[in-house]
Amino acid sequence: MSLAIRPALADDRQALSRICLLTANAGTDASDLYADPEYPGLVWSVPYLQFAPENCFVLADGQEVVGYVVGTPDTATYERRLDEAWWPVLADKYTDRTTTGASDSGVLDRIREPRYSDPGIIQAYPAHLHINLLPQAQSGGWGRRMIETELDSLRKSGAPAVHLGLSLTNDRALGFYQHLGFSEIGRGEAIWMGMDLQDKRVL
């Protein structure tokens, strides 16, 4: 493979949607959990292309996208933008959809009644990010490079600190983020981790 990180483009929408589906089950393929393969990407990847494009990057092997990292320097502002111009559109589009896949409700319920980040977390760590890589890209240090690219982008956007969430069962990811300098800041429906961006760099 000849891999390279580049800014994400509007044309990468389908790639972000596909990768999100193939990693939505605690980092593994969630195709059997959703009746519509686009569902997970509607929450965790695609909207960033529209509302925070300057903080979106992909890992590409030639023309094939095999990973992405997306984020926003201001989670509260991002969620307001979704309320104004994302969730209403999806609510209208999917108004007649019913839950048939095992994980459909996690997306359809969120579209109809959006969830919001913990105010305490976003006050201290206002930026956030999501990263997903396909198995063939999960080696050679590309995850670290992708995270470093995103953190640099968030710093340039003025973010003082960043947080992320990961599955309660994803022990491998927990160790990965701890190695990069993230610290656990809370647990609930996910493990929440945070990092001060002012003077810290990924090692």
C-alpha positions in Angstrom: 0.0 0.0 0.0 1.1 3.6 -0.7 -0.8 5.5 2.0 -1.1 9.2 2.5 -3.1 11.6 4.6 -5.0 14.4 2.8 -7.8 16.8 3.6 -11.2 15.2 3.1 -13.4 16.3 0.2 -17.1 16.5 -0.4 -16.7 13.5 -2.7 -15.4 11.4 0.2 -18.9 11.3 1.7 -19.6 7.7 0.7 -16.2 6.5 1.8 -16.7 8.0 5.3 -20.1 6.4 5.5 -18.8 3.0 4.4 -15.8 3.1 6.8 -18.1 4.2 9.7 -20.3 1.2 9.1 -17.4 -1.2 8.9 -16.0 0.0 12.2 -19.2 0.9 14.1 -19.3 -2.3 16.3 -16.5 -1.3 18.8 -14.1 -1.0 15.9 -15.4 -4.0 13.9 -18.0 -4.5 11.1 -21.5 -3.4 12.1 -23.2 -4.3 8.7 -25.4 -6.9 10.4 -26.6 -4.4 13.0 -28.1 -1.7 10.8 -31.0 -2.1 8.3 -29.6 0.9 6.3 -25.8 0.9 5.8 -25.8 4.7 5.9 -27.2 5.0 9.4 -24.0 5.2 11.5 -22.3 7.6 9.2 -25.2 10.1 9.5 -24.2 10.5 13.2 -20.5 9.9 13.5 -18.8 10.9 10.2 -20.7 12.5 7.3 -22.0 15.7 8.9 -18.4 16.8 9.7 -17.8 17.2 6.0 -20.5 19.8 5.9 -20.1 21.6 9.3 -16.4 21.2 10.0 -14.7 20.5 6.7 -11.4 22.1 7.7 -11.0 19.5 10.4 -11.7 16.5 8.3 -8.9 14.2 6.9 -8.7 10.9 5.2 -6.1 8.2 4.8 -6.0 7.1 1.1 -4.3 4.3 -0.7 -4.3 5.9 -4.2 -8.0 6.5 -5.0 -9.3 4.2 -2.2 -10.0 5.8 1.2 -9.2 3.4 4.0 -9.6 5.7 7.1 -10.7 9.0 8.3 -10.4 11.4 11.2 -13.0 14.2 11.8 -13.6 16.7 14.5 -14.6 20.2 15.5 -12.9 22.7 17.7 -16.1 23.8 19.4 -18.5 21.0 20.2 -21.3 23.3 21.4 -21.3 25.3 18.2 -21.2 22.2 16.1 -24.2 20.7 17.9 -26.2 23.9 17.4 -25.4 23.8 13.7 -26.7 20.2 13.5 -29.9 21.3 15.3 -30.4 24.0 12.7 -29.5 22.3 9.5 -28.8 18.6 9.9 -31.2 16.8 12.2 -34.4 18.5 10.8 -33.5 17.4 7.3 -32.9 13.8 8.4 -36.0 13.8 10.5 -38.1 14.7 7.5 -36.3 12.2 5.2 -36.6 9.3 7.7 -39.9 10.2 9.2 -41.5 6.8 8.2 -38.5 4.6 9.1 -39.0 2.0 11.7 -36.4 0.1 13.8 -35.6 -3.2 12.2 -31.9 -3.6 12.7 -30.4 -4.3 16.1 -28.7 -0.9 16.3 -31.1 1.2 14.2 -32.7 2.9 17.2 -29.4 4.4 18.3 -29.4 6.4 15.1 -33.2 7.0 14.4 -33.8 8.0 18.0 -30.9 10.5 17.8 -32.2 12.0 14.6 -35.7 12.5 16.1 -34.4 13.6 19.5 -30.8 14.8 19.3 -28.5 14.1 22.1 -26.0 16.6 23.5 -22.6 16.4 24.9 -22.0 16.6 28.7 -21.7 20.3 29.5 -19.0 19.6 32.1 -16.9 17.8 29.5 -17.2 20.3 26.7 -16.5 23.2 29.1 -13.1 21.8 29.9 -12.5 20.0 26.6 -14.5 21.9 24.0 -13.1 20.1 20.9 -13.8 16.5 20.0 -12.8 14.0 17.3 -13.7 10.7 15.8 -11.2 8.4 14.0 -11.8 5.1 12.2 -9.4 3.0 10.1 -10.1 -0.2 8.1 -8.1 -3.2 9.2 -5.5 -2.9 6.3 -4.6 0.5 7.6 -4.4 -0.4 11.3 -0.6 -0.8 11.4 2.5 1.2 10.6 1.7 4.0 12.9 -1.1 5.5 10.7 -3.5 5.9 13.6 -1.0 8.0 15.5 -0.3 10.1 12.4 -4.0 10.6 11.8 -4.6 11.7 15.4 -1.6 14.1 15.2 -2.9 15.6 12.0 -6.3 16.2 13.6 -4.8 17.7 16.8 -2.7 20.1 14.9 -5.8 21.1 12.9 -7.8 21.7 16.1 -5.0 23.7 17.6 -4.9 25.9 14.6 -8.6 26.4 14.9 -8.1 27.7 18.4 -9.2 24.7 20.5 -7.6 24.6 24.0 -8.4 21.0 24.7 -10.1 18.0 23.1 -12.1 15.0 24.1 -13.2 11.7 22.5 -15.4 8.8 23.4 -14.8 5.1 22.9 -16.7 1.9 23.5 -16.7 0.5 27.1 -15.5 -2.8 25.6 -12.7 -1.4 23.4 -9.7 -2.1 25.6 -7.3 -1.9 22.7 -8.4 1.6 21.9 -8.1 2.7 25.5 -4.5 1.7 25.6 -3.8 3.4 22.3 -5.2 6.7 23.4 -3.4 6.5 26.8 -0.1 6.0 24.9 -0.8 9.1 22.9 -1.2 11.2 26.0 -5.0 11.2 26.5 -6.3 10.7 30.0 -9.6 9.2 31.1 -12.0 11.9 32.2 -15.2 10.0 32.8 -17.4 7.0 32.1 -21.0 6.6 31.2 -22.4 5.2 27.9 -18.7 5.5 26.8 -15.2 6.0 28.1 -14.4 9.7 27.8 -10.8 10.7 27.3 -9.3 14.2 27.1 -6.1 16.1 26.3 -4.9 19.6 26.8 -3.8 21.0 23.4 -1.9 24.0 24.6 1.5 22.6 24.8 1.2 18.8 24.3 2.2 16.9 21.1 1.6 13.3 20.3 4.9 11.4 20.8 
